[in-house]
Amino acid sequence: MNITDSDFEIIIESITAYTGIIPRESHKSGIRSFLEKRCQELEEKEVTKNYVEYITSHNDEVINIINSSTVNETYLFREEKQFLFLRDIVFPELRHKLPPIKIWSAASSSGEEIYSLALLAKSCRIPAEYTASDINTDVLEKCKAGVYKKNSVRSVDGARFHYLLEPYKQKDGTFHMPVEISHFIKTEHINLADLAKGIIPENLPKQQHVIFIRNVFIYFSFEMRSKILEVLAEHCLADDGYLFVSMNEVASLENSCIPPTLKKRSHDTVFYFQKSNA
C-alpha cells in the first residue's frame, strides 16, 4: 500500500476541508511520514485497499489522521507577558464579577495553557470554571491526565511563574497537576472549522470572561479567521470579556476581519481584544 502524490494531495485537501488548517510544507512532511508509517502497519495486517479508499470506510482512521496532523507544541505559562497582564490587570477587575468567572482555552492542545490559567487564577484567589477544547482527541486525554514532562517548562519564557509549579514537581522532574484544579477543568472536543461554517455546537462555551485562542489563526485563511472571531464575539464572550491570541498572531489579524463588537486594545506590549456592545 503506497501513498501516491495525488493521494497525498487528496488527503491534504480533506484535512483542510475538515479542520480549516492549511498545512505548511514543513508540516506536510510530518503528515506524509505518519501516512507512510500507517500504510506499512496496514500492509502487515494484510489490508489491500488503496489508502484513500480505506479511510472513506473507516471513521477511526480519519480521526487518527487529524490527530497526527495538528500541531501541539506548547508549554506552561507560554508568553508570560499575557499572564502578567492577567495577574495585574484582568483578574483584579474580574474579582468583582459574580463568581465563578469562566475561562476557556479554545485550542488547548495537551492542556498546559488551561492549567497555567487555572494555577494563576487560584493564586489570585479567583473562583473560576475552566474549559479546554481541541480538535485532537489524543491531546485532550493528556489534558485530563494533567501530567507534564520537563519539556513543558521553559527556562526563560514563563520563568516568573515557575513558583506556582514547584508544589507539583515530582522527584523525576515531571509535574502532576492537583485534583483540586483538574476537577474544575472540563474538556470538550470542538472543531473550530465548524464555527467558520456557521455550525454552533451544543458544547460551545458561552458567557466566557476570558478566552485564549492562540497559535491557530496562522493556519487559517482570512475568511476563516473572520468568521471564527465573529462567532466567538457573538456567542461565546461575555460583555467586556477578554480574548487573547498569540502575540505573534496579532499582526496577521487584519482590522477588516475583526467584528465591530471586538475592540483591539493594548497594555504596554500586550495586545488583546475586548467585547464591547457600545
N, C-alpha and C positions, 0 to 999 in steps of 0.2 A: 504494500500500500504506500503510494508516494503522493506528495503534495506538489502538483504542477504549479507553474506561475499563475495560470488562470484560476486554478482552485484557490490559491492563496489570496488573490485579489477579490474573489467572491467572499471569502471568509472575512477579509478586512472590511469590505463594504457592509457585510452583515453586522460586524462589531459596531461600526459607525452608526448604522441604522438603529441598532438596539440601544446603544449606550450614549450616542452623540459624540463619542470620543473619536478624534481624528488622529490616529497614531503617527508619530514622527518616524523617520527612517530608523533611528536607533531603537525605538520602541518596537518596530516591526521585526527586527532581527530576533528580539527576545520571544515574540509571539511565534515566529517561524521555528525557533528551536524547540519550543513547547510542542508544536504541532508535529514536528518530525519525531520527537521522542514518543508522543502519544500514538502515532501511526505504528511505530515499532512495537509498542505494547499490544496494540490491536492485532498486529500480524502474528504475534506469539500466541494470541488467543484464537488464531485462525479465522479472523474476520476478513472476508474477501471483498466487501463492498468498497467502492470509491469513498474517500473520507467525506466529501461533501454530501454524498447520498446518505452516508451513515449518520451524520449529525441531524439530518432532517427528520429522522425517525427515532432519535434519542435525545429527549429534552435534557437529561442529565449531562450529556456531552456539551450541549450549548452552555450550560452553567459552568462547566469546567473551563471552557474557552474564555468566557467572560472573567472568571476568577483569575485566570492566568494572564489576561491582557490588561488588567487595571494596574495602575502604578500605586504602590502602597508604602513608599518611603516616608517616614515621619519620625518624630521623636518628641520627648516630653518637653513642654514649655518652649516649643519652636517659635521663633520670632518673639523673643521675650519682651520687646518694647510694647507689643499689644497687651501682654499680660500685666505689665507695669501700669499701663493706661487703665485697664480694668480694675486693678487694685486701688489706684489712687483717685480715679475719677468716676468710673461707671458703677462699681459696686457700692461706694458710699451713697451715690444717688439712688440706686435701686433699693437700698436698705429701707427706704420709706414707702416702697410699693407693698401691696398686700402680699405676704408670704404664702407659699413659696414662689420665688421667681422661676422662670422657665428658661433653660439653656439648651440649645440644640447644636450639635456638631454634625453638619449636613453631608460631610464627606469624611467620615470618621476614621476610615482605614481600620487599623488594629486597636484603636482606642486611646492612643497616647494623648490626643488632643482633648477628648472629653474628660479624661482623668486629670489632666492639667487644670482644666477649668473647675472641676469638682474640688480638687485639693486647694485651689486658690480661694474659691467661694467658702469652703469650710474654714480656712484660716482667717477669713474676713467675717466669719460668723453670719454668713448669708444663707438662710434656708433656701434650698433650691431643688428643682426636679430636673433631671437630665435625660436627653435623648441623643443616642448615637445612631446614625444611619449610614448605610453604604450599599452599593450595588453588589459588592463582593461578599458572598456568604461566608467564605473561609475567614476573612479578617474580622467579621462580626463575632465569630466564635472565639477568636483571640481576645476581642474586646470583653466578652463575657467573662473569660478566664481572669483577665486583669493581671497577668504575669508577664514581665518585660525583662529582656536581657540587657546587658551592659550597653549595647549599641543603641538603646532607646534613650540614652542620655548623652549630651554633647558637653565637652569640656568648657566651651565658651558660650555659645548661644543657649540661653536657659539657665546659666550658672547662678544667676541671682535667686533662683527659686529651688536650687538643689536642697536647701534646708528642709523644704516641705517633703522631700522624698526620703530623707535619711531614716525616719521611723520605720519605713517599709523595706529597707535594704536588707537583703539576706547575706549570709556569710559567703555565698558563691558569687555575690555581686549582682544578682537579679533583684527585681523589685516586685513585691506582691501587694497589689492594691487591697486595702482593707474592705471587709464586708460592709461596714457602716457607710461606705461610699458606693461600692458596686451595687448595693441593694437599691439605690435610688437612680441607677442608670438603666434606662430602657433602650434596648437595641431594636432597630427596625430595618427591614430590607426595603430600600427606596431607590428607584431608578430616576435620577434627575432628568433624564431624557424624556420621561413621561410628562414632566411638568411643561417642557417645551412643546409637547404635542397637545397640550390642553387637558391632559388627564390628571385629575386631582385624586390621588389615592386616599383611601379611608384612614390610613395610618399617618397621613401627613401632619406633622406637629403644628398646632395653632397657638396663637397668642404668646409667641416666644419673645422674651425680653432681650435675649442675646442669641444671635445666630452666627456661627463660624462656618463659612463655606470657602475653604482655602485650597489653593493649588488644584482646582478643577477647571476653572474658566479658560485656562491656557490651552486646554484640549478641545474647547467647544468653538463652534462658528459664532459669528456676530449675532445671527438670528437666535441661536440657542441661548446665548448669554442674555439677550434682551428679554426673551420670553420667561426664562427661569427667574430672573430678577423681578419681573412683573408679578409672577405667581407668589414669590416669597413676600413681596411687599403687600400684595392684596390679601393673601390667605394665611400667612404664617407669622408675620411680625406684629407684635402689639404696638399700639400707638407709642411713639417716642422710643421704640425698640432699636437696638444696635445691630448692625450687620457688618461682619468683618470678612474681607477677602485677604489673600496673601498680599504682603506689601509689594511683592514683585508683580502682582496682577493688576494693581490699581491703574497703571498707565494703559493697560490693554482694554480697560472698560471705557469705551468712548462715551461721552456725555449723551449721545443720541440713543444709547442702549439702556440708559438708566431711567426708570419710570419717574414721573413727576413727584410721587409721594416719598421717594428716597432722596434725601439730601446728602450730598457729599460734604464731609466735614474733615477737619484735621486738628490734631493736638500735637504740637511740636512736629515730630516726623512721622506720627501715626495718622494714617488716613482711614476713615471708616464711613459708613452710611447710617443715617438715622431716619426712621419713618416719621413723617410729618403730614398731617391731613390739612394743614393750614393752606 
